[in-house]
Amino acid sequence: MQGLLDNLIASAAQTSVRLLEHGLQPCPAEAAAGLSMAEGQNVLRTVRLRSYRNKPVSLITTFVPAHMSPLLTPQDLEQKPMLSLLEQGGIRIGTAEQSVSSCLTDAAAAPLLEEPLGSALLSVVRVVRDVDGYPVQWLHGLYRPHCYDYRIALTRAGEATARIWLAGDIATTVR
């Protein structure tokens, strides 16, 4: 997890961010399931547009439990990655689960990401947990696919009759 966290922070350092939304609201079903809380319970929702060389590369919607909202001020979120701010606030990040798929650009995301309506995007859903297994962040990111590379180092392991691939370092490159 530390390698992924370090890589995400390093990638964020190469980009600028514009905070589009920041406020408490009732948690929608998908985020509530990821955060192990009741739908409608208050959470902090943020929407950030990340750019590289003045071009948009991602649109990130994040939900965190409401009690963590004082750690994530609008000013700080425009200067530092959210995971860094959570750690600075005493949250000890432990694990994350991430899925990467694709989706089509909708009417809300198209102008922000400067992509034609209906074009393909990478869709990332990530749940981050603290060292005790408590969910601290649910994230849905939309990424312009020609702006990102995801790389995972794989290592072959196991006996000759039961060989498997194990994931090693994960790297994200913004271009």
Secondary structure, DSSP 8 states (H G I E B T S, - for coil): -HHHHHHHHHHHHTSEEEEEEEEEEE--HHHHHHTTS-TT-EEEEEEEEEEETTEEEEEEEEEEEGGGGGG--HHHHTTS-HHHHHHHTT--EEEEEEEEEEEE--TTHHHHHT--TT-EEEEEEEEEEETTS-EEEEEEEEE-GGGEEEEEEEEEES-TTS-EEEEEEEEEEE-
